[in-house]
């Protein structure tokens, strides 16, 4: 598994790997990096739309459904899975995503925790507000995953 980094560049991102990774790669490195750039660009656009929707809820002072936060975590899981298919992993995943999405690390960690412990969005009640489980996310997620109501 090669560690890849992405840097903002023109209208997208440029992927890079260490020289050691580059030289030891069995695949055509340029093609693999191009595919990684495409995957990352698509994922960031998708996640940015989700984050913008969440911010719109906050700005309008609407109740933020926990399912919207779960969707961001799920998109991170999809990104990691897609890059793994290319035998790549993002070096400093949280650093990249916080920079490119404009989110705080702690919030992103909680979105990922929610998704990690709740494998299906359908396990989260539609009426459950994020504010009710934001503190104690892991405990609430474990309860929902086991079929118990969120605290």
Number of C-alpha atoms within 10 A of each C-alpha: 13 19 14 21 21 20 14 13 9 7 7 16 19 18 21 19 18 11 9 9 15 16 10 10 14 8 11 9 16 12 10 17 21 15 16 29 22 15 17 22 18 14 18 19 14 13 21 18 14 18 19 12 14 19 14 13 14 12 9 9 9 12 14 20 19 22 23 19 23 24 20 23 22 22 18 22 14 14 21 18 14 18 21 15 11 16 16 20 20 23 14 11 13 17 12 16 19 15 13 17 17 11 14 13 14 11 13 19 14 20 25 23 18 31 24 18 18 22 15 14 16 10 16 22 14 12 11 16 18 18 12 15 18 16 11 11 22 20 16 20 25 18 16 21 19 11 11 12 15 17 12
